[in-house]
Amino acid sequence: MFKDTIAAIATADAMGAVSMIRISGDEALDAIGKLTHKDFSKAEGYTIHYATVYDGSEPVDEVLVSVFKAPKSYTGEDVIEVGCHGGVYITRRILALIYGTGVRPARRGEFTERAFLNGKMDLSQAEAVNDLIKAKDETNARSAVHSLKGSVTRLIEPLEEELTQIIANIEVNIDYPEYDDVRQLTDEEILPSSLKWLKDIHEIIETAQKAHIAREGIDTVILGRPNVGKSSLLNALLEEDKAIVTEIAGTTRDLVEGTVRIGGITLNLIDTAGIRESEDRVEQIGIQRSIDAMNKAQLIILVLDASQELNEEDQKLLEMTEGRQRIVVYNKNDSADKEYDLSISALNHDIAPLIEAIREKYETELYAASQDTLNNERQIGLAIQAESAMKDAVSALEAGMELDLVTLDLQKSWHAIREITGKSGRDDLLDEIFSRFCLGK
């Protein structure tokens, strides 16, 4: 498929014990042979060879050459991996020598792109490679590994198969109406199958959206009137003194941010300026930013003062956050005269009840993240497109519309679902149908 051969450094471009340069393409074996004065054309795949890289007659480095023969390689092409001594200079010098043989620099992600285009992996697996590299915690890493092993494909293929069968049944009746009564076929087979398909994909989307929250983190605002301990709570959650804490009300004038992992859930925390009536122009700007952050937040931690009775500002905040995803917590329980359902002492880092409340609130999201599910916005968006098109098809079926019109919506759904794994456009829908039914007989 590709005529040119590519190369790039596959390890960090920094000081280290060893580095690795990857070469892929028809000229990979020849290129490394020129630099090592060895013939690798007859070398078996999955073998490692000791060699010296030369610049003309001058030895540059002693290396290990790993040979992978097409199609049994990462890209599906002949692949060479050169393990050399680490260090920016040596690695880049060897890479320059490789380019000197006629090999070109690889584009970002091009090795995995070739693996996808050569059929070594589908699009969801290709995305998982990058997800695994960028994984910032166990939840993300586990999800990426599952996807790399084909979890998304296994999830989507049954939906694709069922939808192809529905479309095929309709196509047979359009071309050969004498086979079955169309209305009977619609009521007894096509509509029930479509409704079941719609239910299945809705469950997949719902699980994926919950899992996405657990993987990407929850934008969380710590809200409250001045001096209730919002900054102390931020510091306690982050386990560092990031926000300034004083007894003076209105200390926090701007948003203070940080990220913390709590029981598998990532909170993207924002400590806000205390919300109250103020004549101070700078504080007013901070308060407006707090309100803006609250409106964008996925979770609000509303902090109230357990050592005082609720005042008008507290009541206003309770009303402002009513109906939103929130956790109401009473701070300064060490100075309180009575007990509350959820109370902490942020200054003393006694916040275990709040952490437990957060875990319980996102228990279903954590469970969803442990399942095989769709992994990113692209995949979820395509699934939603497929669901929407199927809803239109079901409405048309229930309204008794002609089946050839219903098929248009079903085909939209079919293409969207296949695009998740990168199949859309590769195989024609009619080819799938004709492979199942001998329509010419």
SULRA-V404033 format. One record per residue. N is the residue number from 1. RES is the residue in one letter. D_CENTER is the distance of its C-alpha to the mean C-alpha in Angstrom with 1 decimal. Layout:
N & RES & D_CENTER
N & RES & D_CENTER
This chain:
1 & M & 29.4
2 & F & 29.3
3 & K & 32.6
4 & D & 31.6
5 & T & 30.5
6 & I & 27.9
7 & A & 27.5
8 & A & 25.5
9 & I & 25.3
10 & A & 22.5
11 & T & 22.9
12 & A & 22.9
13 & D & 25.5
14 & A & 27.4
15 & M & 30.3
16 & G & 29.8
17 & A & 31.8
18 & V & 30.4
19 & S & 28.5
20 & M & 27.3
21 & I & 27.7
22 & R & 26.3
23 & I & 28.3
24 & S & 27.5
25 & G & 29.9
26 & D & 33.4
27 & E & 35.1
28 & A & 33.1
29 & L & 35.9
30 & D & 38.6
31 & A & 37.0
32 & I & 36.8
33 & G & 40.2
34 & K & 41.7
35 & L & 40.5
36 & T & 41.5
37 & H & 44.6
38 & K & 43.5
39 & D & 43.0
40 & F & 39.7
41 & S & 40.3
42 & K & 41.6
43 & A & 39.2
44 & E & 37.4
45 & G & 33.6
46 & Y & 31.8
47 & T & 34.6
48 & I & 34.9
49 & H & 37.9
50 & Y & 39.6
51 & A & 40.5
52 & T & 41.6
53 & V & 40.2
54 & Y & 43.1
55 & D & 43.5
56 & G & 46.6
57 & S & 48.8
58 & E & 47.2
59 & P & 44.9
60 & V & 41.7
61 & D & 39.8
62 & E & 39.8
63 & V & 36.6
64 & L & 35.0
65 & V & 34.2
66 & S & 31.7
67 & V & 32.4
68 & F & 30.1
69 & K & 31.9
70 & A & 30.4
71 & P & 28.9
72 & K & 28.0
73 & S & 25.7
74 & Y & 22.1
75 & T & 22.7
76 & G & 25.5
77 & E & 28.0
78 & D & 30.4
79 & V & 28.5
80 & I & 30.2
81 & E & 28.7
82 & V & 31.2
83 & G & 31.1
84 & C & 33.3
85 & H & 34.3
86 & G & 31.8
87 & G & 32.7
88 & V & 31.8
89 & Y & 35.2
90 & I & 35.6
91 & T & 32.1
92 & R & 32.4
93 & R & 36.0
94 & I & 35.1
95 & L & 32.3
96 & A & 34.9
97 & L & 37.3
98 & I & 34.8
99 & Y & 34.4
100 & G & 38.2
101 & T & 38.4
102 & G & 36.8
103 & V & 33.2
104 & R & 30.9
105 & P & 28.0
106 & A & 24.6
107 & R & 22.2
108 & R & 18.7
109 & G & 16.7
110 & E & 19.8
111 & F & 20.2
112 & T & 17.0
113 & E & 17.9
114 & R & 21.2
115 & A & 19.9
116 & F & 18.2
117 & L & 21.3
118 & N & 23.6
119 & G & 22.0
120 & K & 20.9
121 & M & 17.4
122 & D & 15.7
123 & L & 13.0
124 & S & 10.2
125 & Q & 11.7
126 & A & 12.0
127 & E & 8.3
128 & A & 8.1
129 & V & 10.9
130 & N & 9.4
131 & D & 6.5
132 & L & 9.6
133 & I & 11.7
134 & K & 9.8
135 & A & 9.2
136 & K & 11.5
137 & D & 12.5
138 & E & 13.3
139 & T & 10.9
140 & N & 7.8
141 & A & 10.3
142 & R & 11.6
143 & S & 8.6
144 & A & 8.1
145 & V & 11.9
146 & H & 12.2
147 & S & 10.2
148 & L & 12.3
149 & K & 15.3
150 & G & 14.8
151 & S & 13.5
152 & V & 11.9
153 & T & 15.1
154 & R & 17.3
155 & L & 15.8
156 & I & 16.4
157 & E & 19.7
158 & P & 21.9
159 & L & 21.0
160 & E & 21.8
161 & E & 25.0
162 & E & 26.2
163 & L & 25.7
164 & T & 27.6
165 & Q & 30.3
166 & I & 30.7
167 & I & 31.1
168 & A & 33.4
169 & N & 35.6
170 & I & 36.0
171 & E & 36.7
172 & V & 39.4
173 & N & 41.1
174 & I & 41.0
175 & D & 42.8
176 & Y & 44.9
177 & P & 45.5
178 & E & 48.4
179 & Y & 46.0
180 & D & 45.0
181 & D & 45.7
182 & V & 42.9
183 & R & 42.9
184 & Q & 43.1
185 & L & 40.2
186 & T & 38.1
187 & D & 39.0
188 & E & 39.0
189 & E & 36.1
190 & I & 34.0
191 & L & 33.4
192 & P & 32.8
193 & S & 30.3
194 & S & 28.5
195 & L & 28.4
196 & K & 27.1
197 & W & 24.3
198 & L & 23.5
199 & K & 23.4
200 & D & 21.1
201 & I & 18.4
202 & H & 18.7
203 & E & 18.1
204 & I & 14.9
205 & I & 13.7
206 & E & 15.0
207 & T & 13.4
208 & A & 9.9
209 & Q & 10.6
210 & K & 12.0
211 & A & 9.3
212 & H & 6.9
213 & I & 9.9
214 & A & 10.4
215 & R & 7.3
216 & E & 7.4
217 & G & 11.2
218 & I & 14.1
219 & D & 16.2
220 & T & 19.5
221 & V & 23.0
222 & I & 26.0
223 & L & 28.9
224 & G & 32.6
225 & R & 36.0
226 & P & 37.3
227 & N & 38.1
228 & V & 36.5
229 & G & 34.5
230 & K & 31.1
231 & S & 31.0
232 & S & 32.3
233 & L & 29.5
234 & L & 26.9
235 & N & 28.7
236 & A & 28.9
237 & L & 25.2
238 & L & 24.4
239 & E & 27.5
240 & E & 28.8
241 & D & 31.2
242 & K & 28.9
243 & A & 30.7
244 & I & 34.5
245 & V & 36.3
246 & T & 39.9
247 & E & 42.2
248 & I & 42.5
249 & A & 40.8
250 & G & 38.4
251 & T & 37.5
252 & T & 33.9
253 & R & 34.2
254 & D & 30.7
255 & L & 27.1
256 & V & 26.2
257 & E & 22.5
258 & G & 20.9
259 & T & 17.9
260 & V & 18.6
261 & R & 17.3
262 & I & 19.3
263 & G & 19.3
264 & G & 15.7
265 & I & 14.7
266 & T & 14.0
267 & L & 16.4
268 & N & 16.5
269 & L & 20.2
270 & I & 22.7
271 & D & 26.4
272 & T & 28.5
273 & A & 32.1
274 & G & 34.4
275 & I & 35.0
276 & R & 38.7
277 & E & 41.5
278 & S & 42.3
279 & E & 44.7
280 & D & 42.9
281 & R & 41.3
282 & V & 38.7
283 & E & 37.8
284 & Q & 37.6
285 & I & 34.9
286 & G & 33.0
287 & I & 33.4
288 & Q & 32.2
289 & R & 29.0
290 & S & 28.6
291 & I & 29.0
292 & D & 26.5
293 & A & 23.9
294 & M & 24.8
295 & N & 24.4
296 & K & 20.8
297 & A & 19.9
298 & Q & 17.8
299 & L & 20.3
300 & I & 23.8
301 & I & 25.7
302 & L & 29.3
303 & V & 31.8
304 & L & 35.4
305 & D & 38.4
306 & A & 39.9
307 & S & 43.1
308 & Q & 44.0
309 & E & 44.4
310 & L & 41.9
311 & N & 43.1
312 & E & 42.6
313 & E & 39.6
314 & D & 37.9
315 & Q & 38.7
316 & K & 37.4
317 & L & 34.0
318 & L & 34.0
319 & E & 34.8
320 & M & 32.2
321 & T & 29.3
322 & E & 30.7
323 & G & 28.3
324 & R & 25.2
325 & Q & 22.8
326 & R & 24.9
327 & I & 26.6
328 & V & 30.2
329 & V & 31.4
330 & Y & 35.0
331 & N & 35.4
332 & K & 38.6
333 & N & 39.5
334 & D & 41.8
335 & S & 44.0
336 & A & 43.7
337 & D & 46.7
338 & K & 44.8
339 & E & 41.7
340 & Y & 38.5
341 & D & 35.9
342 & L & 33.2
343 & S & 34.9
344 & I & 34.1
345 & S & 35.7
346 & A & 33.2
347 & L & 35.9
348 & N & 36.6
349 & H & 32.9
350 & D & 33.7
351 & I & 30.4
352 & A & 29.6
353 & P & 30.2
354 & L & 27.6
355 & I & 25.0
356 & E & 25.9
357 & A & 25.7
358 & I & 22.1
359 & R & 21.2
360 & E & 23.1
361 & K & 21.6
362 & Y & 18.0
363 & E & 19.2
364 & T & 17.8
365 & E & 14.2
366 & L & 14.6
367 & Y & 16.0
368 & A & 13.4
369 & A & 10.7
370 & S & 13.4
371 & Q & 13.7
372 & D & 12.6
373 & T & 10.3
374 & L & 8.1
375 & N & 4.4
376 & N & 3.6
377 & E & 6.9
378 & R & 8.7
379 & Q & 8.9
380 & I & 9.7
381 & G & 12.1
382 & L & 13.8
383 & A & 14.4
384 & I & 15.9
385 & Q & 18.0
386 & A & 19.2
387 & E & 20.1
388 & S & 22.0
389 & A & 23.9
390 & M & 24.8
391 & K & 26.1
392 & D & 28.3
393 & A & 29.5
394 & V & 30.4
395 & S & 32.2
396 & A & 34.2
397 & L & 35.1
398 & E & 36.3
399 & A & 38.3
400 & G & 40.0
401 & M & 38.9
402 & E & 39.7
403 & L & 37.3
404 & D & 37.0
405 & L & 35.5
406 & V & 33.1
407 & T & 31.9
408 & L & 30.6
409 & D & 28.0
410 & L & 27.2
411 & Q & 26.7
412 & K & 24.2
413 & S & 22.2
414 & W & 22.7
415 & H & 21.5
416 & A & 18.3
417 & I & 17.4
418 & R & 18.2
419 & E & 16.2
420 & I & 13.0
421 & T & 14.2
422 & G & 16.1
423 & K & 19.5
424 & S & 20.6
425 & G & 23.6
426 & R & 24.2
427 & D & 26.4
428 & D & 28.6
429 & L & 28.6
430 & L & 32.4
431 & D & 32.2
432 & E & 30.2
433 & I & 32.8
434 & F & 35.8
435 & S & 34.7
436 & R & 35.0
437 & F & 38.2
438 & C & 41.4
439 & L & 42.0
440 & G & 44.9
441 & K & 47.0
